[in-house]
Amino acid sequence: MRIVITGATGGIGFAIAETFAKQGHAVVLADLNENALQQKTTSLIAQGWQADYCVLDVTNQRQIADCAARFPADVLINNAGIQHVARLEDFPPEQWQLLLNVMLTGPAMLTRAMLPLMRERNYGRVINIGSIHALVASPFKSAYVAAKHGLLGFSKVIALENADKNFTINTICPAYVKTPLVEKQIAAQAKEHNLTEQQVIEQIMLAPMPQKAFIDVSEIAETAIFLCQDAAKHITAQTLVLDGGWTAR
């Protein structure tokens, strides 16, 4: 199958790409940074796997259409994400809109572009990489939380609209994953709260999680693999939560 992954040069995206490539699938890495895309794609090909790349800004409708035309996906993984942390009254409006464009409108428009051929072939899998913040909130993350909550509602609608085909759409929602994005948040919160980075991890990030551990990128990748298997063909419009018990309370 052809697997198209957005945000593919980051920690989660590339782990998903590697996992699918190892399974013999053709992966297409989609991201903003062409140099990083070339390097990551070359590293996959060097291991004997099928890989290509597409420079893609998920807020750009022309680039979305071009990606869908060049690389029609059997499996689309909407993973691209950004973060900005501020009180709402201090949140730059253009930054608020950008977060929604990248993490909600972008996945919707890319799914829209990929859907016709999925329906024509009677096979399609869309996997959104959400977040624990699709289910719970944290202060100072209004745009991020709004976008991730929105993904769940979006997925339910698309599942209903395409229930007549062999098509599923689901959202994987991990708790904190130690990616470069999260490491920046750790450093920023340490500075803001006058804490060590370890204290931020223990007292803020992992405090709500009973298992007190970061989610590993391999857990997300293997969950994505499962959602593409026959055993998951009737799992659709669902939220798969990898949170170490966070939402059990």
KERO-888347 format. One record per residue (C-alpha): x, y, z; residue in one letter; residue number from 1. Coordinates in Angstrom, 1 decimal. Example, Ala and Ser with C-alpha at 12.3 -4.5 7.8 and 13.67 -1.06 7.14 Angstrom:
2
+--------+--------+--------+------+-----+
:     px :     py :     pz : rest :  nr :
+--------+--------+--------+------+-----+
:   12.3 :   -4.5 :    7.8 :    A :   1 :
:   13.7 :   -1.1 :    7.1 :    S :   2 :
+--------+--------+--------+------+-----+
***
This chain:
249
+--------+--------+--------+------+-----+
:     px :     py :     pz : rest :  nr :
+--------+--------+--------+------+-----+
:    0.0 :    0.0 :    0.0 :    M :   1 :
:    1.0 :    3.6 :   -0.4 :    R :   2 :
:    1.2 :    5.4 :    3.0 :    I :   3 :
:    1.3 :    9.2 :    3.0 :    V :   4 :
:    2.4 :   10.8 :    6.2 :    I :   5 :
:    2.4 :   14.5 :    7.0 :    T :   6 :
:    4.8 :   16.0 :    9.5 :    G :   7 :
:    6.9 :   13.0 :    8.4 :    A :   8 :
:   10.4 :   14.2 :    9.4 :    T :   9 :
:    9.5 :   14.7 :   13.1 :    G :  10 :
:    9.8 :   12.1 :   15.8 :    G :  11 :
:    6.3 :   10.6 :   15.5 :    I :  12 :
:    6.0 :   11.0 :   11.8 :    G :  13 :
:    9.3 :    9.3 :   10.9 :    F :  14 :
:    8.7 :    6.5 :   13.4 :    A :  15 :
:    5.4 :    5.8 :   11.6 :    I :  16 :
:    7.2 :    5.9 :    8.2 :    A :  17 :
:    9.9 :    3.5 :    9.3 :    E :  18 :
:    7.4 :    1.1 :   10.8 :    T :  19 :
:    5.2 :    1.0 :    7.6 :    F :  20 :
:    8.3 :    0.8 :    5.4 :    A :  21 :
:    9.6 :   -2.2 :    7.3 :    K :  22 :
:    6.3 :   -3.9 :    6.6 :    Q :  23 :
:    6.9 :   -3.6 :    2.9 :    G :  24 :
:    4.7 :   -0.6 :    2.2 :    H :  25 :
:    5.6 :    2.3 :    0.0 :    A :  26 :
:    5.8 :    5.4 :    2.2 :    V :  27 :
:    5.6 :    9.0 :    1.1 :    V :  28 :
:    7.1 :   11.5 :    3.6 :    L :  29 :
:    5.3 :   14.9 :    3.4 :    A :  30 :
:    6.6 :   17.9 :    5.2 :    D :  31 :
:    7.7 :   21.5 :    4.8 :    L :  32 :
:   11.5 :   21.1 :    5.0 :    N :  33 :
:   12.8 :   19.7 :    1.7 :    E :  34 :
:   16.4 :   19.1 :    3.0 :    N :  35 :
:   15.1 :   17.1 :    5.9 :    A :  36 :
:   12.7 :   15.2 :    3.6 :    L :  37 :
:   15.6 :   14.3 :    1.3 :    Q :  38 :
:   17.8 :   13.1 :    4.1 :    Q :  39 :
:   15.0 :   11.0 :    5.8 :    K :  40 :
:   13.9 :    9.5 :    2.4 :    T :  41 :
:   17.5 :    8.6 :    1.5 :    T :  42 :
:   17.9 :    6.9 :    4.8 :    S :  43 :
:   14.9 :    4.7 :    4.2 :    L :  44 :
:   15.9 :    3.8 :    0.6 :    I :  45 :
:   19.4 :    3.0 :    1.8 :    A :  46 :
:   17.8 :    0.2 :    4.0 :    Q :  47 :
:   16.1 :   -1.2 :    1.0 :    G :  48 :
:   12.7 :    0.2 :    1.6 :    W :  49 :
:   10.3 :    2.0 :   -0.7 :    Q :  50 :
:   10.1 :    5.7 :    0.0 :    A :  51 :
:    9.5 :    9.0 :   -1.7 :    D :  52 :
:    8.8 :   12.5 :   -0.5 :    Y :  53 :
:    6.5 :   15.5 :   -1.1 :    C :  54 :
:    7.1 :   19.0 :    0.0 :    V :  55 :
:    3.8 :   19.9 :    1.6 :    L :  56 :
:    2.4 :   22.9 :    3.5 :    D :  57 :
:   -0.9 :   21.5 :    4.8 :    V :  58 :
:   -2.3 :   25.1 :    4.9 :    T :  59 :
:   -1.7 :   25.5 :    1.1 :    N :  60 :
:   -4.6 :   24.2 :   -1.0 :    Q :  61 :
:   -2.6 :   24.1 :   -4.2 :    R :  62 :
:    0.1 :   21.9 :   -2.6 :    Q :  63 :
:   -2.5 :   19.7 :   -1.1 :    I :  64 :
:   -4.1 :   19.1 :   -4.5 :    A :  65 :
:   -0.6 :   18.5 :   -6.0 :    D :  66 :
:    0.3 :   15.9 :   -3.3 :    C :  67 :
:   -3.0 :   14.0 :   -3.8 :    A :  68 :
:   -2.5 :   14.0 :   -7.5 :    A :  69 :
:    1.1 :   12.7 :   -7.4 :    R :  70 :
:    0.7 :   10.4 :   -4.5 :    F :  71 :
:   -2.9 :    9.1 :   -4.1 :    P :  72 :
:   -2.9 :    7.3 :   -0.7 :    A :  73 :
:   -4.3 :    4.0 :    0.4 :    D :  74 :
:   -3.5 :    5.2 :    3.9 :    V :  75 :
:   -3.3 :    8.9 :    4.9 :    L :  76 :
:   -1.8 :    9.7 :    8.2 :    I :  77 :
:   -2.5 :   13.3 :    9.3 :    N :  78 :
:    0.4 :   14.0 :   11.7 :    N :  79 :
:    1.6 :   17.5 :   11.1 :    A :  80 :
:    1.4 :   19.7 :   14.2 :    G :  81 :
:    2.7 :   22.9 :   15.8 :    I :  82 :
:    2.2 :   24.5 :   19.2 :    Q :  83 :
:    1.9 :   27.9 :   20.8 :    H :  84 :
:    1.4 :   28.4 :   24.5 :    V :  85 :
:   -0.2 :   31.6 :   25.8 :    A :  86 :
:   -3.2 :   33.0 :   27.7 :    R :  87 :
:   -6.0 :   33.7 :   25.3 :    L :  88 :
:   -5.8 :   37.4 :   25.8 :    E :  89 :
:   -2.1 :   37.2 :   24.9 :    D :  90 :
:   -2.5 :   34.8 :   22.0 :    F :  91 :
:   -1.7 :   36.4 :   18.6 :    P :  92 :
:   -4.9 :   36.0 :   16.4 :    P :  93 :
:   -2.8 :   34.9 :   13.4 :    E :  94 :
:   -1.0 :   32.3 :   15.5 :    Q :  95 :
:   -4.3 :   31.0 :   16.8 :    W :  96 :
:   -5.6 :   30.6 :   13.3 :    Q :  97 :
:   -2.4 :   29.0 :   12.1 :    L :  98 :
:   -2.7 :   26.2 :   14.7 :    L :  99 :
:   -6.2 :   25.5 :   13.5 :    L : 100 :
:   -5.2 :   25.6 :    9.9 :    N : 101 :
:   -2.4 :   23.1 :   10.4 :    V : 102 :
:   -4.1 :   20.7 :   12.8 :    M : 103 :
:   -7.7 :   20.8 :   11.8 :    L : 104 :
:   -8.4 :   22.4 :    8.4 :    T : 105 :
:   -5.2 :   20.9 :    6.9 :    G : 106 :
:   -6.2 :   17.3 :    7.7 :    P : 107 :
:   -9.7 :   18.0 :    6.5 :    A : 108 :
:   -8.6 :   19.3 :    3.2 :    M : 109 :
:   -6.0 :   16.6 :    2.6 :    L : 110 :
:   -8.6 :   14.0 :    3.5 :    T : 111 :
:  -11.0 :   15.7 :    1.1 :    R : 112 :
:   -8.4 :   15.5 :   -1.7 :    A : 113 :
:   -7.5 :   11.8 :   -1.1 :    M : 114 :
:  -11.1 :   10.6 :   -0.7 :    L : 115 :
:  -12.3 :   10.3 :   -4.3 :    P : 116 :
:   -9.7 :    7.7 :   -5.3 :    L : 117 :
:  -10.1 :    5.9 :   -2.0 :    M : 118 :
:  -13.8 :    5.5 :   -2.7 :    R : 119 :
:  -13.2 :    4.5 :   -6.3 :    E : 120 :
:  -10.8 :    1.7 :   -5.2 :    R : 121 :
:  -13.1 :    0.8 :   -2.3 :    N : 122 :
:  -10.3 :    1.0 :    0.2 :    Y : 123 :
:   -9.1 :    3.8 :    2.4 :    G : 124 :
:   -7.7 :    4.4 :    5.8 :    R : 125 :
:   -7.3 :    7.8 :    7.4 :    V : 126 :
:   -5.4 :    8.0 :   10.7 :    I : 127 :
:   -5.3 :   11.3 :   12.6 :    N : 128 :
:   -2.6 :   11.7 :   15.2 :    I : 129 :
:   -4.4 :   13.6 :   17.9 :    G : 130 :
:   -3.4 :   14.1 :   21.5 :    S : 131 :
:   -4.6 :   13.6 :   25.0 :    I : 132 :
:   -5.7 :   17.2 :   24.5 :    H : 133 :
:   -8.4 :   16.0 :   22.2 :    A : 134 :
:  -10.0 :   14.7 :   25.4 :    L : 135 :
:   -8.8 :   16.9 :   28.3 :    V : 136 :
:   -7.6 :   20.5 :   28.5 :    A : 137 :
:   -4.6 :   22.3 :   29.8 :    S : 138 :
:   -4.3 :   26.0 :   30.4 :    P : 139 :
:   -2.6 :   28.3 :   27.8 :    F : 140 :
:   -3.3 :   25.8 :   24.9 :    K : 141 :
:   -6.6 :   27.0 :   23.7 :    S : 142 :
:   -5.9 :   26.7 :   19.9 :    A : 143 :
:   -4.1 :   23.3 :   20.2 :    Y : 144 :
:   -6.9 :   21.9 :   22.4 :    V : 145 :
:   -9.6 :   23.3 :   20.1 :    A : 146 :
:   -7.9 :   21.8 :   17.0 :    A : 147 :
:   -7.5 :   18.4 :   18.6 :    K : 148 :
:  -11.0 :   18.3 :   19.9 :    H : 149 :
:  -12.2 :   19.3 :   16.5 :    G : 150 :
:  -10.4 :   16.3 :   14.9 :    L : 151 :
:  -12.6 :   13.9 :   16.8 :    L : 152 :
:  -15.8 :   15.5 :   15.5 :    G : 153 :
:  -14.5 :   15.7 :   12.0 :    F : 154 :
:  -13.6 :   12.0 :   12.0 :    S : 155 :
:  -17.1 :   11.0 :   13.1 :    K : 156 :
:  -18.7 :   12.9 :   10.2 :    V : 157 :
:  -16.3 :   11.5 :    7.6 :    I : 158 :
:  -16.8 :    8.0 :    8.9 :    A : 159 :
:  -20.6 :    8.3 :    8.5 :    L : 160 :
:  -20.3 :    9.8 :    5.0 :    E : 161 :
:  -18.1 :    6.9 :    3.8 :    N : 162 :
:  -19.6 :    4.0 :    5.7 :    A : 163 :
:  -20.8 :    2.5 :    2.3 :    D : 164 :
:  -17.1 :    1.7 :    1.4 :    K : 165 :
:  -14.2 :   -0.2 :    2.9 :    N : 166 :
:  -13.0 :    3.0 :    4.6 :    F : 167 :
:  -12.2 :    3.9 :    8.1 :    T : 168 :
:  -11.0 :    7.0 :    9.9 :    I : 169 :
:   -9.7 :    7.0 :   13.4 :    N : 170 :
:   -7.7 :    9.2 :   15.8 :    T : 171 :
:   -4.8 :    8.1 :   17.9 :    I : 172 :
:   -4.5 :   10.2 :   21.0 :    C : 173 :
:   -1.3 :    9.8 :   23.0 :    P : 174 :
:   -0.3 :   11.5 :   26.2 :    A : 175 :
:    3.0 :   13.3 :   26.1 :    Y : 176 :
:    5.6 :   11.9 :   23.7 :    V : 177 :
:    9.2 :   13.1 :   24.1 :    K : 178 :
:    9.5 :   14.7 :   20.7 :    T : 179 :
:   11.4 :   17.9 :   19.9 :    P : 180 :
:    8.1 :   19.8 :   20.2 :    L : 181 :
:    7.6 :   18.5 :   23.8 :    V : 182 :
:   11.2 :   19.1 :   24.7 :    E : 183 :
:   10.8 :   22.8 :   23.8 :    K : 184 :
:    7.7 :   22.9 :   26.0 :    Q : 185 :
:    9.7 :   21.4 :   28.9 :    I : 186 :
:   12.4 :   24.0 :   28.6 :    A : 187 :
:    9.9 :   26.8 :   28.3 :    A : 188 :
:    8.0 :   25.7 :   31.3 :    Q : 189 :
:   11.1 :   25.2 :   33.4 :    A : 190 :
:   12.1 :   28.8 :   32.6 :    K : 191 :
:    8.6 :   30.2 :   33.3 :    E : 192 :
:    8.0 :   28.3 :   36.5 :    H : 193 :
:   11.6 :   28.5 :   37.8 :    N : 194 :
:   11.8 :   24.7 :   37.9 :    L : 195 :
:   14.4 :   22.2 :   36.6 :    T : 196 :
:   13.4 :   20.3 :   33.5 :    E : 197 :
:   13.1 :   17.1 :   35.5 :    Q : 198 :
:   10.7 :   18.9 :   37.9 :    Q : 199 :
:    8.6 :   20.0 :   34.9 :    V : 200 :
:    8.4 :   16.4 :   33.7 :    I : 201 :
:    7.5 :   15.0 :   37.1 :    E : 202 :
:    5.3 :   17.8 :   38.5 :    Q : 203 :
:    3.5 :   19.1 :   35.4 :    I : 204 :
:    3.7 :   16.8 :   32.4 :    M : 205 :
:    3.5 :   13.3 :   33.9 :    L : 206 :
:    1.6 :   14.3 :   37.1 :    A : 207 :
:   -1.9 :   13.4 :   35.7 :    P : 208 :
:   -0.7 :   10.0 :   34.3 :    M : 209 :
:   -0.9 :    7.1 :   36.7 :    P : 210 :
:    1.9 :    5.1 :   34.9 :    Q : 211 :
:    4.2 :    8.2 :   35.0 :    K : 212 :
:    5.9 :    7.6 :   31.6 :    A : 213 :
:    6.2 :    9.2 :   28.2 :    F : 214 :
:    4.5 :    7.4 :   25.4 :    I : 215 :
:    7.0 :    6.0 :   22.9 :    D : 216 :
:    6.8 :    6.7 :   19.3 :    V : 217 :
:    6.8 :    3.0 :   18.5 :    S : 218 :
:    3.5 :    2.6 :   20.4 :    E : 219 :
:    1.8 :    5.1 :   18.1 :    I : 220 :
:    3.4 :    3.6 :   15.0 :    A : 221 :
:    2.2 :    0.1 :   15.9 :    E : 222 :
:   -1.3 :    1.3 :   16.7 :    T : 223 :
:   -1.4 :    2.9 :   13.2 :    A : 224 :
:   -0.3 :   -0.5 :   11.7 :    I : 225 :
:   -3.1 :   -2.3 :   13.6 :    F : 226 :
:   -5.7 :    0.2 :   12.2 :    L : 227 :
:   -4.8 :   -0.9 :    8.7 :    C : 228 :
:   -5.2 :   -4.6 :    9.3 :    Q : 229 :
:   -8.3 :   -6.6 :    8.5 :    D : 230 :
:   -8.9 :   -7.1 :   12.2 :    A : 231 :
:   -9.6 :   -3.4 :   12.4 :    A : 232 :
:  -11.8 :   -3.0 :    9.4 :    K : 233 :
:  -14.9 :   -2.2 :   11.5 :    H : 234 :
:  -13.1 :    0.2 :   13.8 :    I : 235 :
:  -14.0 :    3.6 :   12.6 :    T : 236 :
:  -14.8 :    7.0 :   14.0 :    A : 237 :
:  -13.0 :    5.9 :   17.2 :    Q : 238 :
:  -10.5 :    7.5 :   19.5 :    T : 239 :
:   -7.6 :    5.2 :   20.5 :    L : 240 :
:   -6.2 :    6.7 :   23.7 :    V : 241 :
:   -2.6 :    5.9 :   24.7 :    L : 242 :
:   -2.5 :    7.8 :   28.0 :    D : 243 :
:   -1.2 :    5.5 :   30.8 :    G : 244 :
:   -4.5 :    5.8 :   32.6 :    G : 245 :
:   -4.7 :    9.7 :   32.5 :    W : 246 :
:   -8.4 :    9.7 :   31.5 :    T : 247 :
:   -9.4 :    6.9 :   33.8 :    A : 248 :
:  -10.1 :    9.3 :   36.6 :    R : 249 :
+--------+--------+--------+------+-----+
***
